[in-house]
C-alpha cells in the first residue's frame, strides 16, 4: 500500500472512530433522516475501508494483518473501548474477507459462492442461526455486529459479520480476476443501502444483506463472466478437435 493510501485508510478509520464515539452527542433527528444518513453516508464510509485497503489483499501477510486486527478488537472489547472495538471489528472482518479469497483458486469458485450464499443467508435470517441469535440472544448479536450509530442515540443499524466479510471477498475477487472493481463496490454498497431503506419502508425487523452483496458482485460483471465461460468452452472444443 502506498503511503498516500495508508494515510487515507488511517484518516478514514479515525473518522469512523470519532463518529462512533461522539454520535450520541449530536442532536437527534427523525427516523427517516437517520435511515437516510446511514444509507447515504455511514454505509459508504464504512465500506470505503475495503476499497482503500484493497491493495493489502494481495499481500502474503494478509492473514497476519487480519489476526492482528482481530486481536486489537478483542483488546478494545476487554478494556471497554466500545467505539474502537466497533471500528477494529470492521477492519478485522474486511481483512479476513481478503484472506478468505486466497482459498479460492478460480473465479468460478467465487461465482458459485455468490449464487449459493444469498439462499443460505435468507434461510439463516428467517429459519436458522441468525434468527435464533437475534431473537434469543440480542446482546450477543449486538456484540458481534457492526454498529452504524445515529445522532443522539446509543445504538443504530446493525450489520452482521458475514456481510462485511463477503463484501470484502467479492471486492477483492473483482480486483484479482480483472473485473469491474469500481462498479462492484458501488453496486454492492447501493444494494446494502437499499436493503436498509426497504427494512424501514416496509417496517420489517430486518432483511438478509448477503443477497444484495452477491448481486452487487454478479450484476456489474455479468457480461465479463459470461464471456469467460464462452471462452473456456471454446478452448475445450478446440482441444477436443486437436485431439
MIDOSE-1310 file (N, C-alpha, C; in nm, 2 decimals, decimal comma, always signed):
residues 243
xxxx	+0,08/-0,12/+0,00/+0,00/+0,00/+0,00/+0,09/+0,12/+0,00; +0,06/+0,22/-0,09/+0,13/+0,34/-0,09/+0,11/+0,43/+0,03; +0,21/+0,51/+0,07/+0,19/+0,60/+0,18/+0,07/+0,68/+0,18; +0,03/+0,73/+0,06/-0,09/+0,81/+0,05/-0,21/+0,73/+0,08
xxxx	-0,22/+0,61/+0,03/-0,33/+0,52/+0,06/-0,34/+0,48/+0,20; -0,22/+0,45/+0,26/-0,22/+0,42/+0,40/-0,27/+0,53/+0,49; -0,23/+0,66/+0,45/-0,27/+0,77/+0,52/-0,42/+0,79/+0,51; -0,48/+0,77/+0,39/-0,62/+0,78/+0,37/-0,70/+0,67/+0,45
xxxx	-0,64/+0,55/+0,46/-0,70/+0,45/+0,54/-0,70/+0,49/+0,69; -0,59/+0,54/+0,74/-0,58/+0,58/+0,88/-0,68/+0,69/+0,91; -0,69/+0,79/+0,81/-0,79/+0,90/+0,83/-0,93/+0,85/+0,83; -0,96/+0,76/+0,74/-1,10/+0,70/+0,73/-1,13/+0,63/+0,86
xxxx	-1,04/+0,55/+0,91/-1,07/+0,47/+1,04/-1,08/+0,57/+1,15; -1,00/+0,68/+1,16/-1,01/+0,78/+1,26/-1,15/+0,85/+1,26; -1,19/+0,88/+1,13/-1,32/+0,94/+1,12/-1,44/+0,85/+1,17; -1,43/+0,73/+1,13/-1,53/+0,63/+1,18/-1,53/+0,62/+1,33
xxxx	-1,41/+0,62/+1,38/-1,40/+0,61/+1,53/-1,46/+0,73/+1,60; -1,43/+0,85/+1,55/-1,48/+0,97/+1,61/-1,63/+0,97/+1,60; -1,69/+0,93/+1,48/-1,83/+0,93/+1,47/-1,90/+0,83/+1,57; -1,84/+0,71/+1,58/-1,90/+0,61/+1,66/-1,89/+0,66/+1,81
xxxx	-1,79/+0,73/+1,84/-1,77/+0,77/+1,98/-1,86/+0,89/+2,02; -1,88/+0,98/+1,93/-1,95/+1,11/+1,96/-2,08/+1,13/+1,89; -2,13/+1,03/+1,82/-2,26/+1,04/+1,75/-2,37/+1,07/+1,85; -2,36/+1,01/+1,97/-2,47/+1,03/+2,07/-2,48/+1,17/+2,12
xxxx	-2,37/+1,25/+2,10/-2,38/+1,39/+2,15/-2,43/+1,48/+2,04; -2,45/+1,43/+1,92/-2,51/+1,51/+1,81/-2,66/+1,52/+1,82; -2,72/+1,64/+1,80/-2,86/+1,65/+1,81/-2,93/+1,54/+1,73; -3,04/+1,48/+1,79/-3,11/+1,38/+1,72/-3,19/+1,42/+1,61
xxxx	-3,24/+1,33/+1,53/-3,32/+1,36/+1,41/-3,43/+1,25/+1,40; -3,52/+1,27/+1,31/-3,63/+1,18/+1,29/-3,58/+1,05/+1,23; -3,66/+0,94/+1,25/-3,61/+0,81/+1,20/-3,58/+0,81/+1,05; -3,67/+0,88/+0,97/-3,65/+0,89/+0,83/-3,51/+0,95/+0,79
xxxx	-3,47/+1,05/+0,87/-3,34/+1,11/+0,84/-3,23/+1,03/+0,89; -3,25/+0,95/+1,00/-3,15/+0,86/+1,05/-3,12/+0,75/+0,94; -3,23/+0,70/+0,88/-3,21/+0,60/+0,78/-3,14/+0,66/+0,66; -3,18/+0,78/+0,62/-3,11/+0,84/+0,50/-2,96/+0,87/+0,53
xxxx	-2,93/+0,91/+0,65/-2,79/+0,93/+0,69/-2,71/+0,80/+0,69; -2,77/+0,70/+0,74/-2,70/+0,57/+0,74/-2,68/+0,52/+0,60; -2,78/+0,52/+0,52/-2,78/+0,47/+0,38/-2,68/+0,55/+0,29; -2,69/+0,68/+0,30/-2,61/+0,76/+0,21/-2,47/+0,80/+0,25
xxxx	-2,45/+0,79/+0,39/-2,32/+0,84/+0,44/-2,24/+0,73/+0,51; -2,31/+0,67/+0,61/-2,24/+0,58/+0,71/-2,20/+0,45/+0,64; -2,29/+0,39/+0,57/-2,26/+0,26/+0,50/-2,15/+0,28/+0,39; -2,16/+0,38/+0,30/-2,05/+0,40/+0,21/-1,92/+0,43/+0,28
xxxx	-1,92/+0,51/+0,39/-1,79/+0,54/+0,46/-1,73/+0,41/+0,52; -1,82/+0,32/+0,58/-1,77/+0,20/+0,64/-1,71/+0,11/+0,53; -1,77/+0,10/+0,42/-1,72/+0,00/+0,32/-1,62/+0,07/+0,23; -1,60/+0,19/+0,25/-1,48/+0,25/+0,18/-1,35/+0,20/+0,24
xxxx	-1,36/+0,14/+0,36/-1,24/+0,08/+0,42/-1,19/-0,03/+0,33; -1,28/-0,11/+0,28/-1,24/-0,22/+0,19/-1,18/-0,17/+0,06; -1,24/-0,06/+0,01/-1,19/+0,00/-0,11/-1,04/+0,05/-0,10; -1,02/+0,13/+0,01/-0,89/+0,19/+0,03/-0,79/+0,08/+0,07
xxxx	-0,83/-0,02/+0,14/-0,73/-0,12/+0,19/-0,71/-0,23/+0,09; -0,78/-0,22/-0,03/-0,78/-0,33/-0,13/-0,64/-0,38/-0,17; -0,53/-0,29/-0,18/-0,40/-0,34/-0,22/-0,35/-0,45/-0,12; -0,39/-0,44/+0,01/-0,34/-0,53/+0,11/-0,39/-0,67/+0,08
xxxx	-0,50/-0,69/+0,01/-0,55/-0,82/-0,03/-0,45/-0,91/-0,10; -0,35/-0,84/-0,17/-0,25/-0,92/-0,24/-0,13/-0,95/-0,16; -0,12/-0,90/-0,04/+0,00/-0,93/+0,04/+0,00/-1,07/+0,10; +0,12/-1,12/+0,10/+0,14/-1,26/+0,16/+0,12/-1,26/+0,31
xxxx	+0,11/-1,14/+0,37/+0,10/-1,13/+0,51/-0,05/-1,10/+0,55; -0,14/-1,12/+0,46/-0,28/-1,08/+0,49/-0,34/-1,15/+0,61; -0,31/-1,28/+0,63/-0,36/-1,35/+0,74/-0,31/-1,29/+0,87; -0,18/-1,25/+0,87/-0,12/-1,19/+0,99/-0,19/-1,05/+1,02
xxxx	-0,21/-0,98/+0,92/-0,28/-0,85/+0,94/-0,42/-0,87/+0,99; -0,49/-0,97/+0,94/-0,63/-0,99/+0,99/-0,63/-1,04/+1,13; -0,53/-1,12/+1,17/-0,52/-1,17/+1,30/-0,49/-1,06/+1,40; -0,40/-0,97/+1,35/-0,36/-0,85/+1,44/-0,48/-0,76/+1,46
xxxx	-0,56/-0,74/+1,36/-0,68/-0,65/+1,37/-0,78/-0,72/+1,46; -0,79/-0,85/+1,45/-0,88/-0,92/+1,53/-0,84/-0,92/+1,68; -0,71/-0,93/+1,70/-0,66/-0,93/+1,84/-0,68/-0,79/+1,90; -0,66/-0,69/+1,82/-0,69/-0,55/+1,86/-0,83/-0,53/+1,90
xxxx	-0,92/-0,59/+1,82/-1,07/-0,58/+1,86/-1,10/-0,64/+1,99; -1,03/-0,76/+2,02/-1,06/-0,83/+2,14/-1,01/-0,74/+2,26; -0,89/-0,68/+2,24/-0,83/-0,60/+2,35/-0,92/-0,48/+2,38; -0,97/-0,41/+2,27/-1,06/-0,30/+2,29/-1,19/-0,34/+2,36
xxxx	-1,24/-0,46/+2,33/-1,36/-0,51/+2,39/-1,33/-0,53/+2,54; -1,22/-0,59/+2,57/-1,19/-0,62/+2,71/-1,17/-0,50/+2,80; -1,12/-0,39/+2,74/-1,10/-0,27/+2,82/-1,22/-0,18/+2,81; -1,32/-0,22/+2,74/-1,44/-0,14/+2,74/-1,44/-0,02/+2,64
xxxx	-1,35/-0,02/+2,54/-1,34/+0,08/+2,44/-1,44/+0,04/+2,33; -1,57/+0,07/+2,35/-1,67/+0,02/+2,25/-1,65/+0,08/+2,11; -1,62/+0,21/+2,10/-1,61/+0,27/+1,97/-1,49/+0,21/+1,89; -1,38/+0,20/+1,96/-1,26/+0,14/+1,90/-1,29/-0,01/+1,86
xxxx	-1,36/-0,08/+1,95/-1,40/-0,22/+1,92/-1,48/-0,23/+1,80; -1,57/-0,14/+1,78/-1,66/-0,14/+1,66/-1,58/-0,12/+1,53; -1,49/-0,03/+1,53/-1,41/+0,00/+1,41/-1,30/-0,11/+1,39; -1,25/-0,16/+1,50/-1,15/-0,27/+1,48/-1,22/-0,40/+1,43
xxxx	-1,34/-0,42/+1,47/-1,42/-0,54/+1,41/-1,44/-0,52/+1,26; -1,47/-0,40/+1,22/-1,49/-0,37/+1,08/-1,36/-0,40/+1,00; -1,25/-0,35/+1,05/-1,12/-0,37/+0,98/-1,08/-0,52/+0,98; -1,10/-0,59/+1,09/-1,06/-0,73/+1,10/-1,15/-0,81/+1,01
xxxx	-1,27/-0,79/+1,00/-1,36/-0,86/+0,91/-1,33/-0,84/+0,76; -1,29/-0,71/+0,73/-1,25/-0,68/+0,60/-1,13/-0,75/+0,56; -1,03/-0,75/+0,64/-0,90/-0,82/+0,62/-0,92/-0,97/+0,61; -1,02/-1,02/+0,70/-1,05/-1,17/+0,69/-1,11/-1,20/+0,56
xxxx	-1,20/-1,12/+0,51/-1,25/-1,14/+0,38/-1,15/-1,15/+0,27; -1,05/-1,06/+0,27/-0,94/-1,06/+0,18/-0,86/-1,19/+0,19; -0,84/-1,23/+0,31/-0,76/-1,36/+0,33/-0,85/-1,48/+0,28; -0,98/-1,48/+0,30/-1,06/-1,59/+0,26/-1,05/-1,61/+0,11
xxxx	-1,04/-1,50/+0,04/-1,03/-1,52/-0,11/-0,91/-1,60/-0,15; -0,80/-1,60/-0,07/-0,68/-1,67/-0,11/-0,71/-1,82/-0,11; -0,82/-1,87/-0,05/-0,85/-2,01/-0,06/-0,92/-2,05/-0,19; -0,95/-1,95/-0,27/-1,03/-1,97/-0,39/-0,92/-1,98/-0,51
xxxx	-0,92/-2,09/-0,58/-0,82/-2,10/-0,69/-0,87/-2,04/-0,82; -1,00/-2,03/-0,84/-1,06/-1,99/-0,97/-1,18/-1,90/-0,94; -1,20/-1,82/-1,05/-1,31/-1,72/-1,04/-1,45/-1,80/-1,03; -1,45/-1,92/-1,09/-1,58/-2,00/-1,09/-1,62/-2,03/-0,95
xxxx	-1,52/-2,05/-0,86/-1,55/-2,08/-0,72/-1,62/-1,96/-0,65; -1,57/-1,84/-0,69/-1,63/-1,72/-0,63/-1,77/-1,70/-0,68; -1,79/-1,72/-0,81/-1,93/-1,71/-0,87/-2,02/-1,81/-0,80; -1,98/-1,93/-0,78/-2,06/-2,04/-0,72/-2,10/-1,99/-0,58
xxxx	-2,01/-1,93/-0,50/-2,04/-1,88/-0,37/-2,14/-1,77/-0,38; -2,13/-1,68/-0,48/-2,22/-1,57/-0,49/-2,36/-1,61/-0,53; -2,37/-1,73/-0,59/-2,50/-1,78/-0,63/-2,57/-1,85/-0,51; -2,49/-1,92/-0,43/-2,54/-2,00/-0,32/-2,56/-1,92/-0,19
xxxx	-2,47/-1,83/-0,16/-2,47/-1,77/-0,03/-2,60/-1,69/+0,00; -2,66/-1,62/-0,10/-2,78/-1,55/-0,06/-2,89/-1,64/-0,01; -2,91/-1,76/-0,06/-3,01/-1,85/-0,01/-2,98/-1,90/+0,13; -2,85/-1,92/+0,15/-2,81/-1,96/+0,29/-2,84/-1,85/+0,39
xxxx	-2,81/-1,73/+0,35/-2,84/-1,61/+0,44/-2,99/-1,60/+0,46; -3,07/-1,61/+0,36/-3,22/-1,60/+0,37/-3,27/-1,70/+0,47; -3,22/-1,83/+0,45/-3,26/-1,94/+0,54/-3,22/-1,91/+0,69; -3,10/-1,85/+0,70/-3,04/-1,83/+0,84/-3,12/-1,72/+0,90
xxxx	-3,16/-1,61/+0,83/-3,23/-1,50/+0,89/-3,37/-1,53/+0,93; -3,44/-1,61/+0,85/-3,58/-1,64/+0,87/-3,60/-1,77/+0,94; -3,51/-1,87/+0,93/-3,53/-2,00/+0,99/-3,41/-2,06/+1,07; -3,30/-2,00/+1,05/-3,18/-2,06/+1,11/-3,11/-1,99/+1,22
xxxx	-2,98/-2,00/+1,23/-2,90/-1,95/+1,34/-2,91/-1,80/+1,36; -2,92/-1,72/+1,26/-2,93/-1,57/+1,27/-3,06/-1,54/+1,34; -3,17/-1,60/+1,31/-3,30/-1,58/+1,37/-3,29/-1,61/+1,52; -3,23/-1,72/+1,55/-3,22/-1,76/+1,69/-3,14/-1,66/+1,77
xxxx	-3,02/-1,62/+1,72/-2,94/-1,53/+1,79/-3,00/-1,39/+1,81; -3,07/-1,34/+1,70/-3,13/-1,21/+1,71/-3,25/-1,21/+1,81; -3,33/-1,32/+1,81/-3,44/-1,32/+1,89/-3,42/-1,36/+2,04; -3,32/-1,46/+2,05/-3,30/-1,51/+2,18/-3,17/-1,46/+2,25
xxxx	-3,08/-1,41/+2,17/-2,96/-1,36/+2,23/-2,92/-1,22/+2,16; -3,01/-1,12/+2,18/-2,99/-1,00/+2,11/-2,86/-0,93/+2,15; -2,82/-0,95/+2,28/-2,70/-0,89/+2,33/-2,58/-0,94/+2,25; -2,58/-1,07/+2,22/-2,47/-1,14/+2,15/-2,46/-1,08/+2,01
xxxx	-2,58/-1,07/+1,94/-2,57/-1,02/+1,81/-2,52/-0,87/+1,80; -2,56/-0,79/+1,90/-2,51/-0,65/+1,90/-2,36/-0,65/+1,93; -2,31/-0,75/+2,00/-2,17/-0,75/+2,04/-2,08/-0,79/+1,91; -2,13/-0,88/+1,83/-2,05/-0,92/+1,72/-2,08/-0,85/+1,59
xxxx	-2,19/-0,77/+1,59/-2,23/-0,70/+1,46/-2,15/-0,57/+1,46; -2,15/-0,51/+1,34/-2,10/-0,37/+1,32/-2,22/-0,28/+1,34; -2,19/-0,17/+1,42/-2,30/-0,08/+1,45/-2,28/+0,05/+1,38; -2,39/+0,10/+1,31/-2,38/+0,23/+1,25/-2,46/+0,33/+1,34
xxxx	-2,39/+0,40/+1,42/-2,46/+0,48/+1,52/-2,53/+0,60/+1,46; -2,64/+0,64/+1,51/-2,71/+0,76/+1,46/-2,71/+0,87/+1,56; -2,73/+0,99/+1,52/-2,72/+1,11/+1,61/-2,82/+1,10/+1,73; -2,77/+1,13/+1,84/-2,85/+1,14/+1,96/-2,89/+1,01/+2,02
xxxx	-2,84/+0,90/+1,97/-2,87/+0,76/+2,02/-2,75/+0,68/+2,06; -2,77/+0,58/+2,14/-2,66/+0,49/+2,18/-2,65/+0,37/+2,09; -2,75/+0,36/+2,00/-2,74/+0,24/+1,91/-2,77/+0,29/+1,77; -2,80/+0,19/+1,68/-2,82/+0,23/+1,54/-2,84/+0,10/+1,46
xxxx	-2,82/+0,11/+1,33/-2,84/-0,01/+1,24/-2,73/-0,10/+1,27; -2,76/-0,23/+1,25/-2,66/-0,34/+1,28/-2,64/-0,42/+1,15; -2,51/-0,46/+1,13/-2,48/-0,54/+1,01/-2,40/-0,66/+1,06; -2,44/-0,78/+1,02/-2,37/-0,90/+1,07/-2,23/-0,92/+1,02
xxxx	-2,14/-0,99/+1,09/-2,00/-1,01/+1,04/-1,99/-1,07/+0,90; -2,08/-1,17/+0,86/-2,06/-1,23/+0,73/-2,08/-1,13/+0,62; -2,17/-1,03/+0,64/-2,19/-0,93/+0,54/-2,06/-0,85/+0,51; -1,99/-0,81/+0,61/-1,87/-0,74/+0,59/-1,76/-0,83/+0,53
xxxx	-1,75/-0,95/+0,57/-1,65/-1,05/+0,52/-1,68/-1,07/+0,37; -1,80/-1,10/+0,33/-1,82/-1,13/+0,19/-1,82/-1,01/+0,10; -1,85/-0,89/+0,16/-1,83/-0,77/+0,08/-1,68/-0,76/+0,04; -1,60/-0,78/+0,14/-1,45/-0,77/+0,11/-1,40/-0,87/+0,02
xxxx	-1,46/-0,99/+0,03/-1,42/-1,11/-0,05/-1,45/-1,08/-0,20; -1,58/-1,04/-0,22/-1,62/-1,01/-0,36/-1,55/-0,89/-0,42; -1,52/-0,79/-0,34/-1,45/-0,68/-0,39/-1,30/-0,72/-0,43; -1,24/-0,79/-0,35/-1,10/-0,84/-0,38/-1,10/-0,94/-0,50
xxxx	-1,21/-1,01/-0,51/-1,22/-1,10/-0,63/-1,23/-1,03/-0,76; -1,31/-0,92/-0,75/-1,32/-0,83/-0,87/-1,18/-0,78/-0,91; -1,10/-0,74/-0,81/-0,97/-0,69/-0,84/-0,87/-0,80/-0,89; -0,88/-0,91/-0,82/-0,78/-1,02/-0,86/-0,81/-1,08/-0,99
xxxx	-0,94/-1,09/-1,03/-0,97/-1,16/-1,16/-1,00/-1,06/-1,27; -0,96/-0,93/-1,26/-0,98/-0,84/-1,36/-1,12/-0,80/-1,40; -1,21/-0,79/-1,30/-1,34/-0,75/-1,32/-1,36/-0,60/-1,29; -1,48/-0,55/-1,29/-1,50/-0,40/-1,27/-1,50/-0,37/-1,12
xxxx	-1,39/-0,33/-1,06/-1,38/-0,31/-0,92/-1,47/-0,19/-0,87; -1,46/-0,08/-0,94/-1,54/+0,04/-0,90/-1,69/+0,01/-0,91; -1,73/-0,05/-1,02/-1,87/-0,08/-1,03/-1,92/-0,18/-0,93; -1,83/-0,28/-0,90/-1,87/-0,38/-0,80/-1,89/-0,31/-0,66
xxxx	-1,79/-0,23/-0,62/-1,81/-0,16/-0,49/-1,93/-0,08/-0,49; -1,96/+0,00/-0,60/-2,07/+0,09/-0,60/-2,21/+0,01/-0,59; -2,22/-0,10/-0,67/-2,35/-0,17/-0,67/-2,37/-0,24/-0,54; -2,26/-0,30/-0,48/-2,28/-0,37/-0,35/-2,32/-0,27/-0,24
xxxx	-2,25/-0,15/-0,25/-2,29/-0,05/-0,14/-2,43/+0,00/-0,16; -2,47/+0,03/-0,28/-2,61/+0,07/-0,31/-2,71/-0,04/-0,27; -2,67/-0,16/-0,29/-2,76/-0,27/-0,25/-2,78/-0,28/-0,10; -2,67/-0,26/-0,03/-2,68/-0,26/+0,12/-2,77/-0,14/+0,16
xxxx	-2,75/-0,02/+0,10/-2,83/+0,09/+0,14/-2,98/+0,07/+0,11; -3,00/+0,01/-0,01/-3,14/-0,02/-0,05/-3,20/-0,12/+0,05; -3,12/-0,22/+0,10/-3,18/-0,31/+0,19/-3,22/-0,25/+0,32; -3,14/-0,15/+0,37/-3,17/-0,08/+0,49/-3,30/+0,01/+0,47
xxxx	-3,30/+0,08/+0,36/-3,42/+0,16/+0,33/-3,55/+0,07/+0,32; -3,54/-0,04/+0,26/-3,65/-0,13/+0,25/-3,70/-0,18/+0,38; -3,60/-0,21/+0,47/-3,63/-0,26/+0,61/-3,72/-0,15/+0,68; -3,68/-0,02/+0,66/-3,75/+0,09/+0,72/-3,89/+0,11/+0,65
xxxx	-3,89/+0,11/+0,52/-4,01/+0,15/+0,45/-4,12/+0,05/+0,47; -4,08/-0,08/+0,48/-4,18/-0,19/+0,50/-4,20/-0,23/+0,64; -4,13/-0,15/+0,73/-4,15/-0,18/+0,88/-4,11/-0,32/+0,91; -4,00/-0,37/+0,87/-3,95/-0,50/+0,89/-3,85/-0,51/+1,00
xxxx	-3,84/-0,62/+1,07/-3,75/-0,63/+1,18/-3,60/-0,64/+1,13; -3,59/-0,68/+1,00/-3,45/-0,69/+0,94/-3,46/-0,77/+0,81; -3,37/-0,75/+0,73/-3,36/-0,82/+0,60/-3,22/-0,88/+0,58; -3,21/-1,00/+0,51/-3,08/-1,05/+0,48/-3,00/-0,96/+0,39
xxxx	-2,88/-0,93/+0,42/-2,80/-0,84/+0,34/-2,71/-0,91/+0,23; -2,68/-1,04/+0,25/-2,60/-1,10/+0,15/-2,66/-1,11/+0,01; -2,79/-1,12/-0,01/-2,84/-1,12/-0,15/-2,80/-0,99/-0,22; -2,81/-0,88/-0,15/-2,77/-0,75/-0,22/-2,62/-0,75/-0,25
xxxx	-2,54/-0,80/-0,16/-2,39/-0,81/-0,18/-2,36/-0,90/-0,30; -2,42/-1,02/-0,30/-2,39/-1,11/-0,41/-2,43/-1,06/-0,54; -2,55/-1,00/-0,55/-2,60/-0,94/-0,67/-2,51/-0,82/-0,71; -2,46/-0,75/-0,61/-2,37/-0,64/-0,64/-2,24/-0,68/-0,70
xxxx	-2,20/-0,81/-0,68/-2,08/-0,86/-0,75/-2,12/-0,92/-0,89; -2,23/-0,99/-0,90/-2,27/-1,06/-1,02/-2,32/-0,96/-1,13; -2,40/-0,87/-1,09/-2,47/-0,78/-1,19/-2,37/-0,70/-1,28; -2,28/-0,62/-1,21/-2,20/-0,54/-1,30/-2,09/-0,61/-1,37
xxxx	-2,07/-0,74/-1,34/-1,97/-0,82/-1,40/-2,03/-0,93/-1,49; -2,16/-0,93/-1,50/-2,23/-1,05/-1,57/-2,18/-1,07/-1,71; -2,16/-0,97/-1,79/-2,11/-0,99/-1,93/-1,97/-1,04/-1,93; -1,89/-1,00/-1,84/-1,75/-1,05/-1,84/-1,75/-1,19/-1,79
xxxx	-1,83/-1,23/-1,70/-1,83/-1,37/-1,65/-1,88/-1,46/-1,77; -1,99/-1,42/-1,84/-2,04/-1,50/-1,95/-1,93/-1,51/-2,06; -1,86/-1,40/-2,09/-1,76/-1,41/-2,19/-1,65/-1,51/-2,15; -1,62/-1,52/-2,03/-1,51/-1,61/-1,98/-1,56/-1,75/-1,99
xxxx	-1,69/-1,77/-1,96/-1,75/-1,91/-1,97/-1,74/-1,95/-2,12; -1,78/-1,86/-2,21/-1,78/-1,90/-2,35/-1,64/-1,92/-2,40; -1,54/-1,84/-2,36/-1,41/-1,86/-2,40/-1,35/-2,00/-2,35; -1,39/-2,03/-2,23/-1,35/-2,16/-2,18/-1,41/-2,28/-2,26
xxxx	-1,54/-2,26/-2,29/-1,60/-2,37/-2,38/-1,53/-2,38/-2,51; -1,49/-2,26/-2,57/-1,42/-2,26/-2,70/-1,29/-2,33/-2,69; -1,22/-2,31/-2,58/-1,09/-2,37/-2,56/-1,10/-2,52/-2,55; -1,21/-2,57/-2,48/-1,23/-2,71/-2,47/-1,27/-2,77/-2,60
xxxx	-1,35/-2,70/-2,68/-1,38/-2,76/-2,81/-1,26/-2,76/-2,90; -1,17/-2,66/-2,90/-1,05/-2,66/-2,97/-0,96/-2,78/-2,93; -0,95/-2,80/-2,80/-0,87/-2,91/-2,75/-0,92/-3,05/-2,80; -1,06/-3,06/-2,80/-1,11/-3,19/-2,85/-1,09/-3,21/-3,00
xxx	-1,10/-3,10/-3,07/-1,08/-3,11/-3,22/-0,93/-3,15/-3,25; -0,84/-3,09/-3,17/-0,70/-3,12/-3,20/-0,66/-3,26/-3,16; -0,73/-3,31/-3,06/-0,71/-3,45/-3,02/-0,77/-3,55/-3,11
